[in-house]
Amino acid sequence: MFDFQTKFKRQIEILGICLSEQAQRPIRTFDLAEFFGVEELTIKRDLSELRSYGIDIHSTKREGVCVHTEFSKQKLVDIILDYTSLNHNDYALDKSTSLLVEKLGTNALSILVALQLCIDKEEIAIIDYNKIGTMVEQRKEVEPLLIFQSDGSWRLLAVNDGKIKQYLIDKITRVRNTGKKFQKSNYDVADLFKYSWKSWLGQEKHEVKLWLSKTWAERIKPRMLVANQKITKLEDGAIIFECTVNSLNEIAGWIVSRGEGVKVLEPEELKETVINLAKGTLANYPDE
């Protein structure tokens, strides 16, 4: 990462820490300097540059570093897009970020920063997670691996109780850093996503073979849907599409949504899943 990117990332993280309800106050400039491993003068310059961006952040002897006035939702969306683009160039989608801000407000930034800092420092985090409705799983200890965007939502990939899971970030209500270390190198994050169709759903591997009509072939051939895909062109313009996926249910939903022109050749289990999904959809229209 270039020096200006490192500086910009640190400045946004300073802002996220200061917005956090969990931060131990007062937050002093020398504490931030120690935390980020830079000189105190560097932190003061960071605060000055944040003010030049229109953020009312100041340091006083009594209150420490504080943000004194709220900024607009659009400003918050822009800041989060800047931050996520520094860490995840391919995933920073405006819709997902807007929805996150709508749900969490300023907590969106502080939670993202807290999680990303744990990822960068390879430190275990404790999260409160609103799993279903108003039921909150409190003090869930996780080893955060990656923040990523999928299916219109920002998600956290993390290890909990020895299992790799994903969490919707808009359902995380609180993040605390334990200071305890873990080895991120124990998990090959890139390999986990290698067989993902749309979102990471597990570590299963299913060999899939599909027939796609000429119409769908022309739409699919220019695209990389999964890393290991293989396309064989047939004489009539149709194609045989082969790949490995980690969820049959997920690709079955994609096949049904394509409609006519996509047919499962292998495996039989996927074919049955597609048929059942299609029957379930038709059952919504019994009199038509």
Backbone as a ProteinNet text record, in pm:
[ID]
protein_1_A
[PRIMARY]
MFDFQTKFKRQIEILGICLSEQAQRPIRTFDLAEFFGVEELTIKRDLSELRSYGIDIHSTKREGVCVHTEFSKQKLVDIILDYTSLNHNDYALDKSTSLLVEKLGTNALSILVALQLCIDKEEIAIIDYNKIGTMVEQRKEVEPLLIFQSDGSWRLLAVNDGKIKQYLIDKITRVRNTGKKFQKSNYDVADLFKYSWKSWLGQEKHEVKLWLSKTWAERIKPRMLVANQKITKLEDGAIIFECTVNSLNEIAGWIVSRGEGVKVLEPEELKETVINLAKGTLANYPDE
[TERTIARY]
84.6	0	88.1	57.2	136	122.7	221.7	223	96.2	47.8	-72.4	-195	-197.3	-307.8	-302.2	-181.2	-163.7	-210.3	-173.9	-213.3	-365.1	-425.3	-569.3	-644.5	-596.4	-657	-650.5	-534.5	-518.2	-612.8	-627.4	-714	-859.7	-905.6	-1043	-1057.6	-955	-959.8	-960.9	-890	-895.9	-1039	-1101.7	-1240.6	-1332.6	-1314.2	-1398.1	-1382.8	-1259.9	-1234.8	-1304.1	-1294.5	-1354.5	-1507.1	-1564.2	-1710.4	-1763	-1673.7	-1716.3	-1768.6	-1881.6	-1937.5	-1856.3	-1773.8	-1698.4	-1560.4	-1519.3	-1384.4	-1368.8	-1254.8	-1223.5	-1182	-1252.7	-1229.4	-1168.1	-1097	-1072.3	-970	-984.5	-889.7	-783.9	-662.9	-554.7	-476.2	-417.5	-338.5	-218.2	-159.1	-43.5	-85	-209.2	-260.1	-277.8	-332	-349.6	-214.4	-117.5	16.5	77.9	61.6	115	42.2	-88.7	-168.8	-129.6	-109.4	-78	71.8	152.2	296.5	356.7	305.3	356.8	384.7	441.1	466.8	336	330.3	210.4	182.2	289.6	272.7	201.8	226.3	159.3	8.9	-32.3	-174.3	-236.6	-165	-217.6	-235	-141.7	-157.1	-276.6	-296.2	-412.3	-542.3	-551.2	-672.1	-693.9	-584.2	-593.7	-645.5	-597	-641.9	-787.3	-828.2	-968.7	-1058.9	-1012.8	-1090.8	-1099.4	-991.5	-993.2	-1092.7	-1128.5	-1228.6	-1370.6	-1382	-1513.7	-1561.9	-1472	-1508.8	-1467.4	-1562.6	-1539.2	-1477.4	-1350.4	-1279.7	-1167.5	-1164.2	-1066.6	-1014	-900.9	-841.5	-829.4	-885.1	-873.5	-819.8	-763.2	-707.9	-816.1	-933.8	-1041.7	-1109.8	-1143	-1223.3	-1140.7	-1016.2	-937.7	-982.8	-965.7	-1004.3	-1151.9	-1230.5	-1375.3	-1425.2	-1532.6	-1605.3	-1722	-1726.9	-1821	-1954.5	-1960.8	-2088	-2109.1	-2235.4	-2268.6	-2253.5	-2224	-2220.3	-2329	-2358.8	-2471.5	-2449.6	-2560.2	-2552.4	-2469.2	-2484	-2408	-2259.6	-2223.6	-2083	-2029.9	-2111	-2071.2	-2056.2	-2148.6	-2138.9	-2008.7	-1976.8	-1854.7	-1730.2	-1729.1	-1612.9	-1596.1	-1707	-1700.1	-1657.7	-1708.9	-1666.6	-1516.9	-1466.3	-1322.1	-1245	-1294.5	-1223.5	-1225.7	-1344	-1354.9	-1277.9	-1270.4	-1195.8	-1046.5	-997.8	-856.8	-824.3	-923.7	-902.2	-956.1	-1059.2	-1128.3	-1169.3	-1074.7	-1099.8	-1215.7	-1238	-1340.2	-1478.8	-1489.2	-1613.5	-1688.7	-1630.4	-1689.9	-1808.8	-1925.2	-2044.3	-2131.9	-2179.6	-2251.8	-2380.5	-2454.4	-2582.9	-2564.5	-2469	-2445.2	-2407.9	-2326.5	-2281.6	-2396.1	-2479.6	-2594.3	-2688.7	-2713.3	-2800.4	-2738.9	-2607.3	-2538.3	-2552.2	-2534.4	-2547.3	-2690.7	-2785.8	-2927.5	-2960.7	-2900.3	-2929.5	-2853.7	-2726.5	-2643	-2604.3	-2626.7	-2586.4	-2435.7	-2391.3	-2247.2	-2179.1	-2256	-2196.6	-2142.5	-2193.7	-2146	-1996	-1949.1	-1806.6	-1725.4	-1770.7	-1692.4	-1683.2	-1791.4	-1789	-1696.5	-1703.5	-1614.3	-1467.9	-1439.4	-1301.4	-1253.7	-1337.6	-1299.2	-1269.8	-1352.8	-1332.1	-1206.3	-1187.6	-1071.5	-941.1	-942.2	-822.5	-788.4	-890.7	-867.5	-811	-860.9	-809.7	-663.5	-634.8	-498.3	-399.5	-442.5	-353.4	-360.4	-447.7	-468.1	-501.4	-604.8	-649	-794.1	-823.1	-957.7	-1051.3	-1172.4	-1273.4	-1390.4	-1460.9	-1586	-1697.4	-1797.6	-1907.7	-2040.1	-2132.9	-2273.1	-2344.3	-2418.9	-2474.8	-2624.8	-2698.7	-2844.7	-2886.2	-2888	-2905	-3044.9	-3147	-3285.1	-3371.1	-3436.6	-3525.9	-3454.4	-3502.4	-3443.4	-3352.1	-3327.4	-3240.9	-3094.8	-3023.3	-2884.1	-2793	-2700	-2597.6	-2484.9	-2470.6	-2374.3	-2239.5	-2134.2	-1998.4	-1955.9	-1981.3	-1939	-1793.5	-1705.8	-1564	-1533.2	-1476	-1448.4	-1306.7	-1252.4	-1125.1	-1157.4	-1160.8	-1203.5	-1098.5	-1141.5	-1051.1	-1064.6	-1188.5	-1209.3	-1345.2	-1348.9	-1475	-1498.5	-1617.5	-1644.7	-1790.2	-1817.5	-1952.5	-2010.5	-2135.2	-2201.3	-2351.9	-2418.8	-2565.1	-2625.9	-2565.1	-2620.5	-2592	-2501	-2472.7	-2323	-2274.6	-2138.3	-2137.4	-2035.7	-2029.3	-1890.4	-1887.2	-1761	-1740	-1624.5	-1584.1	-1496	-1535	-1463.3	-1471	-1378.4	-1376.1	-1439	-1534.6	-1598.9	-1609.8	-1557.5	-1558.2	-1496.9	-1389.2	-1317.3	-1379.4	-1493	-1560.3	-1561.1	-1540.7	-1544.9	-1690.5	-1731.2	-1869.5	-1870.3	-1987.8	-2002.5	-2113	-2091.4	-2185.4	-2222.6	-2352.1	-2395.3	-2352.6	-2277.2	-2224.2	-2335.4	-2445.9	-2553.5	-2627.1	-2592.6	-2649.8	-2552	-2430.4	-2333.3	-2359	-2392.4	-2429.4	-2315.4	-2212	-2101.3	-1976.7	-1861.5	-1733.4	-1634.8	-1567.4	-1461.6	-1336.9	-1223.2	-1095.4	-1043.9	-1011.2	-962.6	-812.7	-742.4	-597.2	-529.3	-608.3	-553.2	-527.1	-413.8	-370.9	-423.5	-435.3	-460.1	-378.8	-362.6	-283.1	-374	-384.7	-468.6	-412.5	-281.3	-217.4	-261.3	-328.8	-380.9	-497.8	-552.9	-670.5	-638.8	-657.7	-635.6	-765.2	-777.6	-901.6	-933.4	-830.1	-852.8	-911.9	-863.9	-913.7	-1058.1	-1095.9	-1232.7	-1333	-1292.5	-1382.4	-1368.5	-1274.5	-1247.3	-1369.1	-1447.6	-1562.8	-1695.1	-1689.1	-1809.7	-1883.9	-2014.1	-2094.9	-2132.6	-2190.9	-2222.7	-2171.2	-2193.2	-2141.2	-2080.8	-1989.1	-1922	-2017.9	-2043.8	-2142.9	-2088.4	-1964.6	-1912.2	-1790.2	-1744.6	-1623	-1649.9	-1776.9	-1810.3	-1762	-1749.8	-1712.4	-1801.6	-1872.8	-1963.5	-1925.6	-1903.8	-1874.6	-2005.4	-2015.3	-2139.8	-2117.1	-2211.9	-2208	-2345.6	-2347	-2471.5	-2468.5	-2587.2	-2603.3	-2669.9	-2612	-2669	-2697.1	-2817	-2856.3	-2766.5	-2777	-2695.1	-2716.1	-2841.9	-2872.6	-2799.1	-2806.7	-2739.3	-2588.2	-2544.2	-2400.9	-2337.3	-2406.9	-2353.7	-2344.4	-2430.6	-2426.7	-2321.1	-2299.1	-2210.7	-2064.6	-2037.5	-1898.9	-1803.5	-1846.2	-1750.6	-1725.9	-1801.7	-1795.9	-1721.9	-1659	-1597	-1689	-1766.2	-1861.4	-1794.6	-1705	-1624.7	-1483.6	-1387.9	-1247.3	-1211	-1278.9	-1236.1	-1328.5	-1403.8	-1502	-1436	-1507.5	-1462.1	-1580.1	-1557.9	-1664.5	-1626.9	-1718.1	-1697.7	-1806.3	-1766.4	-1861.9	-1912.2	-2042	-2103.4	-2129.7	-2154.9	-2168.6	-2286.6	-2393.4	-2512.1	-2503.5	-2389.8	-2373	-2399.3	-2458.9	-2478.1	-2343.4	-2339.1	-2214.3	-2241	-2136.8	-2135.7	-2052.2	-2112.9	-2046.8	-2017.1	-1888.5	-1848	-1774.1	-1799.1	-1730.9	-1744.9	-1678.4	-1691.6	-1749.3	-1853.7	-1917	-1924.7	-1945.6	-1954.4	-2097.3	-2196.6	-2336.3	-2426.5	-2492.2	-2586.3	-2712.6	-2756.2	-2877.3	-2860.3	-2742.4	-2719.2	-2720.4	-2647.9	-2645.2	-2780.1	-2854.2	-2988.8	-3080.4	-3071.1	-3151.1	-3117.4	-2987.9	-2944.1	-3000.1	-2996.9	-3045.4	-3194.7	-3271.9	-3417	-3447.3	-3372	-3397.1	-3363.4	-3280.5	-3250.8	-3368.6	-3447.6	-3560.6	-3517.5	-3585.9	-3559.2	-3419	-3350.7	-3221.5	-3103.4	-3128.9	-3021.7	-3066.6	-2990.3	-3029.5	-2915.3	-2950.4	-2851	-2820.8	-2693.8	-2650.5	-2596.6	-2523.4	-2467.1	-2452.1	-2465.3	-2501	-2652.6	-2695.7	-2838.2	-2901.7	-2826.3	-2878	-2913.1	-2830.8	-2858.9	-2982.6	-2996.1	-3112.9	-3241.3	-3241.1	-3358.5	-3387.3	-3281.1	-3299.1	-3362.6	-3317.5	-3372.9	-3520.1	-3553.4	-3692.6	-3782.2	-3736.4	-3817	-3836	-3732.4	-3744.5	-3844.1	-3836.1	-3926.3	-4070.8	-4091.2	-4226.3	-4279.2	-4192	-4232.6	-4275.1	-4204.6	-4241.2	-4376	-4395.9	-4522.8	-4640	-4614.5	-4720.8	-4778.4	-4707.9	-4760.1	-4870	-4888.3	-4988	-5078.7	-5153.6	-5230.7	-5342.3	-5395.3	-5512.9	-5479.2	-5351.5	-5312.7	-5249.8
-119	0	123.9	223.5	344.7	426.4	517.9	596.9	678.6	741.7	823.6	738.3	613	523	481.9	454.2	418.7	532.7	655	772.8	790.5	779.3	797.9	690.8	566.9	456.8	484.6	531.3	561.4	673.8	774.7	887.3	843.6	758.4	708.8	620.2	542.5	457	540.6	652.2	744.7	794.2	831.6	877.8	768.3	645.4	534	507.5	515.1	493.7	602	727.2	838.2	833.5	773.2	759.7	640.3	550.4	427.9	454.4	393.5	402.8	319.5	228.4	137.6	192	301.1	353.7	404.8	376.4	425.8	571.6	659	802.9	858.6	971	1047.2	980	1002	949.9	1057.1	1031.2	1129	1106.9	1214.4	1203.8	1111.5	1113.1	1025.2	878.5	852.3	714.7	664.8	752	714.9	694.6	780.5	766.7	632.4	591.9	463	348.6	361.9	255.8	233.1	341	328.9	322.7	338.2	328.4	444.9	566.8	686.4	793.1	905.2	1017.3	1089.6	1152.7	1227.1	1341	1402	1509.9	1459.9	1333.9	1274.4	1267.6	1227.1	1220.5	1359.2	1460.1	1596.7	1644.6	1606.1	1640.2	1566.8	1439.8	1363.6	1433.8	1483.2	1552.7	1679.6	1749.2	1871.8	1839.9	1730.7	1693.6	1647.4	1577	1537.8	1661.5	1765	1889.7	1955	1942.2	2000	1928.2	1804.2	1728.8	1762.8	1854.4	1895.3	1818.6	1748.3	1671.6	1750.3	1777.7	1861.2	1777.9	1744.1	1662	1745.2	1748.2	1830.7	1755.9	1801.7	1746.2	1856.2	1830.3	1924.5	1850.4	1923.6	1861.4	1791.7	1848.8	1794.3	1673.5	1685.2	1581.1	1484.5	1518.1	1436.6	1459.2	1358.1	1369.9	1334.9	1427.8	1407.6	1464.2	1402.9	1456.9	1536.5	1666	1755.1	1771.9	1752.7	1765.5	1645.6	1607	1494.5	1535.8	1437.3	1465.9	1385.4	1420.6	1362.8	1214.8	1146.5	1004.8	987.1	1078.9	1067.1	1082.4	1171.6	1187.8	1058.8	996.9	871.3	760.5	754.5	655.9	676.3	801.8	831.2	788	813.4	776.6	625.3	554.2	407.9	349.6	406.9	361	382.3	496.3	521.5	417.9	389.9	297.6	155.2	110.3	-26.8	-44.2	61.6	50.2	35.3	90.2	74.4	-69.8	-139.5	-275.5	-380.5	-344.7	-442.5	-373.5	-357.2	-279.8	-333.4	-465.4	-524.5	-527.9	-493.2	-517.2	-392	-275.1	-153.4	-109.7	-163.6	-131.6	-34.2	68.2	176.9	130.4	39.6	-4	-71	-161.6	-232	-134.5	-35.8	61	150.8	193.7	277.9	205	76.3	-2.9	-19.3	-36	-50.6	76	190.8	318.8	341	304.8	319	239	120.2	31.5	72.4	108	128.3	272.8	362.6	501.9	514.3	601.2	621.2	496.5	406	280.1	196.7	221.3	145.9	163.4	286.2	311.9	256.9	281.2	236.4	84	14.3	-132.1	-183.6	-124.3	-165.1	-144.1	-28.9	1.2	-96.4	-121.3	-212.3	-351.7	-400.1	-532.3	-535.4	-431.3	-429.1	-420.2	-345.9	-337.6	-473.9	-549	-684.6	-774.7	-757.6	-836.4	-802	-671.2	-627.4	-671	-667.5	-699	-846.5	-923.2	-1065.5	-1083.9	-1011	-1016.3	-1062.7	-1143.6	-1197.4	-1085	-1086.2	-986.3	-1053.6	-975.5	-1020	-935.9	-1002.1	-929.3	-966.8	-872.4	-899.3	-905.7	-1014.5	-1039.4	-1060.4	-975.2	-982.5	-1086.7	-1212	-1323.2	-1328.2	-1331.2	-1342.1	-1243.7	-1151.7	-1057.3	-976.7	-990.6	-915	-1002.2	-1127.5	-1217	-1185.4	-1136.1	-1097.2	-1199.1	-1254.8	-1342.7	-1254.4	-1249	-1158.8	-1226.4	-1145.3	-1187.2	-1312.2	-1308.3	-1417.1	-1390.7	-1483	-1465.6	-1516.6	-1429.4	-1466.1	-1425.3	-1497.9	-1462.6	-1405.1	-1273.4	-1212.8	-1227.8	-1274.6	-1300.9	-1200.5	-1160	-1078.5	-1010.2	-884.6	-814.8	-818.6	-862.1	-872.4	-838.4	-808.7	-774.4	-887.6	-924.9	-1028.9	-1015	-1029.3	-1031.8	-908.2	-792.1	-667.1	-635.4	-708.6	-684.9	-697	-617.2	-634.1	-746	-832.9	-951.1	-965.5	-1034.5	-1066.9	-1217.2	-1257.5	-1397.9	-1415.6	-1506.9	-1521.9	-1665.5	-1700.6	-1833.1	-1823.3	-1912.5	-1920	-2066.6	-2098.3	-2237.7	-2333.7	-2289.2	-2375.7	-2387.5	-2318.1	-2326.8	-2190.4	-2189.8	-2065.7	-2032.7	-1911.2	-1868.8	-1728.2	-1687.5	-1549.9	-1481.7	-1352.4	-1273.7	-1148.2	-1114.2	-989.1	-874.5	-780.7	-673.4	-583.3	-570.1	-484.7	-547.7	-673.7	-738.3	-741.3	-690.2	-680.6	-550.4	-558.6	-439.4	-384.7	-466.3	-421.7	-503.4	-437.8	-504.5	-461.3	-559.5	-529.1	-609.3	-543.1	-607.3	-673.2	-802.3	-873.7	-856.9	-821.5	-813.8	-948.8	-1056.1	-1191.2	-1219.8	-1281.2	-1304.2	-1436.7	-1443	-1569.1	-1565.7	-1678.4	-1688.3	-1690.7	-1577.2	-1571.4	-1659.1	-1682	-1764.4	-1910.4	-1948.4	-2085.5	-2109	-1999.5	-2010.5	-1948.8	-2025.5	-1976.6	-1912.1	-1781.5	-1711.1	-1715.7	-1699.3	-1701.1	-1833.8	-1943.3	-2075.5	-2095.1	-2032.8	-2045.1	-1989.1	-1884.7	-1822.1	-1880.3	-1970.2	-2022.3	-2089.6	-2157.8	-2233.1	-2165.3	-2037.2	-1963	-1920.4	-1944.1	-1901.6	-1754.8	-1717.8	-1577.1	-1533.1	-1613.4	-1581	-1706.4	-1687.4	-1802.6	-1872.8	-2000.9	-2073.3	-2199.6	-2232.8	-2353.3	-2406	-2521.4	-2579.4	-2707.7	-2729.6	-2845.8	-2822.1	-2930.7	-2919.9	-3011.7	-2953.1	-3029.4	-3003.3	-3111.5	-3098.9	-3082.9	-2977.3	-2942.8	-2936.2	-2988.8	-2979.1	-2934	-2824.3	-2766.6	-2757.1	-2767.7	-2735.6	-2599.4	-2509.3	-2376.9	-2354.1	-2306	-2280.6	-2173.6	-2155.1	-2056.4	-1916.8	-1885.2	-1752	-1729.2	-1827.7	-1813.1	-1825.6	-1904.2	-1919.2	-1784.9	-1705.7	-1575.3	-1479.6	-1499.6	-1412.9	-1458.5	-1589.4	-1646.8	-1646.8	-1674.7	-1695.2	-1580.6	-1453.7	-1347.5	-1330.4	-1400.8	-1377	-1488	-1449.7	-1546.5	-1559.3	-1667.5	-1687.2	-1748.3	-1842.5	-1901.7	-1923.6	-1934.3	-1936.8	-2059.2	-2172.1	-2297.4	-2340.4	-2247.4	-2285.7	-2334.7	-2424.7	-2477.6	-2470.8	-2415.9	-2400.8	-2476.4	-2565	-2640.5	-2600.6	-2547.7	-2501.5	-2617.3	-2621	-2722.9	-2666.6	-2754.8	-2712.9	-2618.5	-2634.7	-2550.1	-2416.9	-2387.4	-2261.4	-2270.3	-2381.5	-2403.6	-2438.5	-2443.2	-2477.7	-2576.5	-2647.7	-2726.4	-2647.1	-2613.9	-2533.6	-2624.2	-2635.3	-2720.6	-2636.4	-2667.2	-2596.4	-2674.9	-2626	-2679.6	-2570.2	-2603.5	-2504.9	-2561.2	-2470.5	-2517	-2525.4	-2494.8	-2503.6	-2535.2	-2650.7	-2685.5	-2600.5	-2566.9	-2486.1	-2349.5	-2292.4	-2159.2	-2160.5	-2253.2	-2256.3	-2302.9	-2383.6	-2425.9	-2304.5	-2213.7	-2091.6	-2008.1	-2002.9	-1928.7	-1993.2	-2125.4	-2198.1	-2173.5	-2184.9	-2164	-2021.3	-1925.8	-1785.9	-1756.4	-1840.9	-1821.3	-1861.5	-1959.2	-2005.5	-2101.4	-2094.3	-2186.1	-2163.7	-2272.5	-2261	-2300.4	-2338.7	-2386.3	-2520	-2626.3	-2760.3	-2827	-2894.5	-2965.2	-3101	-3128.8	-3260.3	-3344.1	-3282.1	-3347.5	-3243.9	-3286.1	-3418.7	-3433.9	-3555.3	-3584.3	-3507	-3490.4	-3418	-3273.9	-3211.5	-3073.9	-3069.7	-3168.5	-3174.5	-3182.9	-3266.3	-3280	-3151.6	-3084.9	-2959.4	-2853.5	-2844.3	-2747.9	-2777.9	-2906	-2944.8	-2907.6	-2935.1	-2903.5	-2753.3	-2676.9	-2531	-2479.1	-2533.2	-2490.3	-2526.4	-2647.1	-2688.3	-2597.5	-2561.8	-2473.2	-2336.7	-2286.3	-2158.3	-2167.6	-2276.1	-2295.1	-2310.8	-2365.5	-2386.1	-2253.9	-2143.7	-2013.5	-1965.3	-2035.8	-1995.1	-2114.1	-2166.7	-2291.4	-2278.4	-2159.1	-2142.4	-2079.8	-2074.7	-2008.9	-2107.3
0	0	0	-88.8	-96.8	31	53.8	176.8	193.1	84.2	96.7	128.5	77.9	110.7	256.9	306.5	447.9	536.5	499	577.2	575.2	457.4	443.9	522	514.4	589.4	738.7	786.9	929.9	972.8	888.6	923.3	939	849	859.9	983.2	1014.6	1132.8	1261.4	1261.5	1375.6	1393	1282.3	1286.5	1339.2	1290.5	1335.7	1483.9	1534.3	1677.1	1759.4	1713.4	1787.7	1786	1682.5	1675.5	1753.9	1793	1858.7	1999.7	2030.3	2166.1	2265.1	2213.2	2300.4	2334.4	2271.2	2293.5	2436.2	2495.6	2630	2619.3	2689.7	2678	2806.5	2795.1	2672.7	2582.4	2451.9	2354	2330.4	2370.6	2358.5	2229.5	2179.4	2057.1	2075.7	2196.8	2217.5	2226.3	2271.9	2272.3	2128.7	2042.8	1901.9	1834.5	1870.9	1813.4	1849.7	1976	2020.6	1951.2	1937.3	1876	1730.3	1654.9	1512.6	1485.2	1589.1	1571.4	1495.5	1520.3	1453.6	1558.8	1517.4	1607.9	1640.3	1758.6	1797.7	1699.8	1646.6	1549.2	1423.9	1387	1271.1	1295.3	1416.3	1451.2	1444.6	1493.6	1490.1	1346.5	1259	1116.9	1056.7	1099.7	1053	1089.7	1213.5	1258.3	1176.7	1146.4	1066.5	926.6	867.5	733.4	734.2	840.5	852.8	858.8	929.7	935.6	797.5	720.5	585.6	495	530	454.7	500.8	598.2	646.2	767.9	837	956	1079.7	1166.9	1284.8	1397.4	1382.4	1481.2	1542.5	1677.5	1748.8	1870	1919.5	2041.1	2145.9	2265.4	2377	2498.5	2591.4	2711.8	2792.8	2796	2879	2815.4	2686.7	2620.2	2536	2508.7	2417.9	2274.8	2190.3	2048.9	2035.2	1981.4	1968.5	1836.2	1786.9	1672.3	1729.3	1698.2	1767.4	1697.7	1567.4	1496.2	1405.7	1389.3	1302.4	1156.3	1069.8	927.7	858.3	736.1	663.1	634	605.7	568.5	442.4	346.5	222.8	248.7	340.7	376.9	438.4	523.5	586.8	483.8	388.3	279.8	202.5	171	95.5	172.5	303.4	385.6	389.4	409	416.5	281.2	171.7	38.8	20.3	65.3	57	138.1	259.5	348.7	294.1	252.2	202.2	71.6	-10.4	-135	-109.4	3.3	38.6	76.1	133.9	179.9	83.5	4.3	-81.2	-210.3	-301.4	-421.6	-505.5	-502.6	-589.4	-525.9	-397.5	-327.2	-284.2	-303.9	-248.8	-333.9	-307.5	-384.3	-306.9	-377.3	-313	-246.2	-310.9	-256.3	-120.6	-111.3	14.3	125.2	90.5	189.9	233.8	140.3	175.1	270.1	242.2	329.4	467.6	473.1	601.1	684.9	621.3	691.9	736.9	650.5	685.9	811.4	824.6	937.6	1064	1050.9	1169.7	1196.2	1100.2	1119.5	1135.7	1227.7	1247	1300.9	1362.9	1410.1	1294.2	1173.1	1056.9	1040.2	1049.8	1032.1	1148.5	1271.2	1387.3	1392.5	1353.2	1352.7	1242.7	1124.1	1015.4	1053.2	1113.2	1152.6	1259.4	1360.5	1468.2	1414.1	1321.6	1262.9	1176.5	1094.5	1005.5	1084	1194.9	1278.8	1338.4	1379	1431	1321.6	1198	1085.9	1060.2	1054.9	1025.2	1132.7	1259.1	1370.9	1411.2	1340.4	1370.6	1518.5	1562	1701.5	1709.6	1808.4	1830.3	1874	1818.4	1853.3	1924.9	2005.9	2067.1	2006.2	1949.9	1886.7	1952.2	1949	1979.5	1845.2	1822.6	1689.9	1698.5	1627.7	1625.2	1521.6	1564.5	1470.7	1411	1494.5	1447.6	1525.9	1453.5	1519.3	1625.5	1749.9	1860.4	1946	1902.1	1978.4	1946.4	2046.1	2027.6	2095.4	2016.2	2072.2	2122.9	2253.1	2314	2336.9	2328.9	2360.3	2282.2	2151.1	2063.4	2023.5	2055.2	2026	1886.2	1802.5	1663.5	1625	1527.7	1466.3	1328.4	1312.8	1185.9	1076.8	960	848.7	735.3	704.9	585.7	591.7	547	524	373	331.5	188.1	159.9	33.7	-8.7	-91.1	-61.8	-139.6	-127.9	-240.7	-243.9	-177.8	-202.4	-153.1	-8.4	55.7	197.6	224.6	321.1	369.9	472.7	464.8	550	611.2	723.4	789.4	781.7	730.1	733.5	856.6	944.4	1071.3	1120.1	1209.4	1270.9	1409.3	1436.4	1567	1606.9	1724.4	1772.7	1671.6	1607	1513.7	1376.5	1352	1223	1155.1	1023.1	947	913.8	949.3	929.6	871	820	775.3	853.4	880	958.8	880.3	879.1	817.6	909.2	855.2	939.1	991.3	917	967.7	1086.3	1118.7	1236.6	1355.3	1333.7	1442.7	1517.2	1643.7	1720.3	1805.7	1826.2	1910.8	1879.2	1882.5	1858.9	1966.1	2027.5	2125.2	2089.5	2100.6	2072.7	2200.1	2193.7	2312.3	2333.1	2224.2	2232.9	2219.1	2215.4	2200	2052.3	2024.9	1887.9	1832	1699	1628.7	1500	1435.8	1314.2	1191.4	1123.8	1004.1	893	897.4	795.3	800.8	910.5	920.6	824.5	769.1	683.3	547.5	442	306.6	257.9	283.1	252.5	103.5	19.5	-125.5	-170	-111.3	-149.1	-104.6	7.7	57.2	-43.2	-116.9	-213	-354.1	-371.7	-505.5	-566.4	-485.1	-535.3	-499.2	-469.3	-433.8	-559.3	-561.5	-676	-660.8	-547.2	-521.4	-385.5	-282.8	-150.2	-89.6	4.3	64.4	159	136.3	216.7	281.3	261.6	323.6	250.6	293.6	237.8	159.6	123.6	41.2	-102.3	-178.6	-319.5	-401.9	-497.2	-583.5	-729.1	-804.8	-947.1	-1023.2	-1101.7	-1170.1	-1321	-1396.1	-1542.8	-1591.3	-1669.3	-1718.5	-1870.9	-1932.7	-2074.1	-2082.7	-2162.3	-2180.9	-2328.2	-2357.6	-2495.9	-2558.1	-2688.3	-2758.5	-2700.3	-2669	-2612.9	-2482.3	-2391.3	-2262.2	-2277.9	-2374.5	-2397.7	-2432.7	-2515.6	-2556	-2437.7	-2338	-2218.9	-2119	-2115.2	-2013.6	-2056.2	-2182.4	-2228.2	-2194.8	-2202.9	-2171.1	-2021	-1936.8	-1792.9	-1719.9	-1609.2	-1519.2	-1397.8	-1393.9	-1284.4	-1163.1	-1184.9	-1077.7	-1132.2	-1040.6	-1081.4	-1166.4	-1143	-1207.4	-1320.5	-1377.8	-1478.6	-1608.1	-1676	-1804.6	-1900.4	-2019.2	-2117.9	-2245	-2289	-2413.5	-2512	-2627.4	-2726.9	-2811.9	-2835.2	-2919.4	-3059.8	-3154.3	-3293.8	-3315.4	-3237.8	-3256.7	-3183.3	-3121.2	-3050.1	-2900.8	-2859	-2715.2	-2651.7	-2519.3	-2450.7	-2337.4	-2298.9	-2175.5	-2074.6	-1964.5	-1861	-1741.9	-1704.1	-1591.9	-1487.4	-1360.7	-1252.7	-1122.7	-1019.8	-884	-796.3	-719.4	-630.8	-489.3	-393	-253.8	-202.7	-287.9	-244.6	-362.5	-358.5	-464.9	-458	-337.5	-323.6	-389	-372.5	-427	-579.6	-640.7	-787.1	-842.6	-765.6	-808.3	-820.2	-723.8	-729.6	-852.1	-885.8	-1003.7	-1130.7	-1139	-1257.5	-1277.8	-1169.4	-1179.6	-1224.9	-1176	-1211.9	-1358	-1422.2	-1564.4	-1651.9	-1605.5	-1685.1	-1795.1	-1908.4	-2019.6	-2076.8	-2109	-2174.3	-2088.1	-1961.7	-1873.2	-1814.1	-1840.4	-1798.4	-1722.8	-1613.3	-1532.4	-1596	-1617.7	-1665.7	-1549.9	-1461.4	-1342.7	-1232.1	-1105.6	-1053.7	-1043.4	-1016.9	-1005.6	-890.7	-783.6	-666.4	-702.1	-785.3	-827.9	-915.8	-1003.7	-1091	-1007.5	-905.4	-818.6	-743.3	-698.6	-625.4	-715	-840.3	-935.5	-962.8	-983.2	-1010.9	-893.3	-771.7	-652.4	-635.9	-664.6	-656.4	-759.8	-881.1	-987.7	-954.1	-899.4	-859.3	-748.5	-656.1	-547.6	-599.3	-701	-760.5	-831.6	-908	-978.8	-881.8	-765.1	-666.9	-616.9	-640.5	-601.8	-695.2	-808.9	-907.8	-942.5	-846.9	-867.4	-969.9	-988	-1074.7	-1209.2	-1240.5	-1365.2	-1461.6
[MASK]
++++++++++++++++++++++++++++++++++++++++++++++++++++++++++++++++++++++++++++++++++++++++++++++++++++++++++++++++++++++++++++++++++++++++++++++++++++++++++++++++++++++++++++++++++++++++++++++++++++++++++++++++++++++++++++++++++++++++++++++++++++++++++++++++++++++++++++++++++++++++++++++++

